[in-house]
Amino acid sequence: MMKRILGVALVLCMVMGVVSASALTASGTVTPGKTVTVAAPIGGTVDAVNVEKGMVVAAGDVMATLKTTKIYAPEDGTVTGVFAAPGDDAATVTNTYGAVMYLEGTTKYTVSGSTSKAYSSEETTFVHVGETVYLVCRSNSARSGSGRITAVDGSNYTVMVTDGNFIVGDSVSIFRDEAHSADKKIGQGSLSRVSPAAITAEGAVASIAVKDGDIVKKGDLLMETLDGTWAGYVMTGSEIKAEEAAVVAEVSASAGSALSQGAAAVTLYPLSGMRVETVIAADDLKGLKAGDAVAMELTTDESRKYAGTVNRISALAEEDAEETSYRAYIDFTPDEAVSFGMSMEITIGEEKAEEAEDKPAEETPAEEKPEAAAEGETQGESKRERPQRPEGFEGFEGFTEGKPERPDGETGETPAAAEGEQ
């Protein structure tokens, strides 16, 4: 019976030892698993910074912008001949095509006039910039219209035709009154087409806001350019954006400062790189390896539980630690409740501990036990060999199973021995 008790106690101690060794607990901290530096795609002056350290940004958020030179439409008209694309050098395009793009205004014709054919009077030979005049084709009076004097050079002047139906090359008479009175004639001239406005710029073309055929109003944005350097003909625009959800770790750019191409603008901790770091004593590392599953919960909210996987264990011991310890890195999938710097309670090997606790202690197989012990456990006691009756005692009634007895009832000596003493 005592052997059985000792065996059971030994098995229980072994099970308790497995539970204690498997169910290791530790505290950890949520840390960034990777750091991303967002660099300026092109050199220039920082126009605005939209983020601060500690802010959470989503993919596509504009964190900073570079200052651009905006080119606007000088008049109403139609865009023609857009020769530049983002990434082009505006000066190079202008040298090749005469402009980055062209704009055909609503005014189609101009007249180069002279007072040499005006009515002979001081009043009609002296014209003024800005005055309205009336035009009529000399070969066909049905083609008529009006305009304004936009420039005067001695006896020569320029009229911008504002309305009417004419043909390029028409010779027109110019009057001060709509009735085309002879004494109001201030000269004559030749009608020609107004050249499209050449839109020029300097710097790198950051963006083009229009395309061929677009009708624009005066003041509409046509394009933007950037000062600075850039990589060939690749232009990402004037905005510095986040490529994935992250926390801003550091902001290097500041409004009004110069930023060279490739220089760090913002440093990010991507949320996808969140991990938990914990320090584990050397003695507890025996059963822990990369790939092992762990259970975690937020220290501040035990209802927030997470499954983790050991990514790696540092091969270098922690410095200034009281005992030899190593840092373990645990990957997990965070939710909105998790932030960098939060504490996690970690249970390592919990499943193994539960299995060991639930598993019944294994008994030694009967065939491996000695026959006497197996029989004894079945009957409740060990069985000893029964002695055989010696010769001459077959009919002696005092012989018992265990020991022979004297006729007087005392145990210990046979009758033969007693006779010898006498």
SULBEL-V204042 format. One record per run of one state. SS is the DSSP state (H for helix, E for strand, - for the rest). FROM is the first residue (numbers start at 1). TO is the last residue. If there is no record, write none. Layout:
SS	FROM	TO
SS	FROM	TO
This chain:
-	1	1
H	2	22
-	23	23
E	24	32
-	33	35
E	36	39
-	40	41
E	42	42
-	43	43
E	44	49
-	50	55
E	56	57
-	58	61
E	62	66
-	67	68
E	69	72
-	73	76
E	77	80
-	81	88
E	89	89
H	90	97
-	98	100
E	101	105
-	106	108
E	109	114
H	115	117
-	118	131
E	132	137
-	138	143
E	144	153
-	154	155
E	156	164
-	165	170
E	171	175
-	176	181
H	182	184
E	185	193
-	194	196
E	197	199
-	200	203
E	204	208
-	209	214
E	215	216
-	217	220
E	221	226
-	227	229
E	230	230
-	231	238
E	239	241
-	242	245
E	246	251
-	252	257
E	258	259
-	260	263
E	264	270
H	271	273
E	274	281
H	282	285
-	286	292
E	293	298
-	299	304
E	305	317
-	318	324
E	325	332
-	333	342
E	343	348
-	349	349
H	350	358
-	359	365
H	366	368
-	369	370
H	371	379
-	380	404
E	405	405
-	406	410
E	411	411
-	412	414
H	415	421
-	422	422
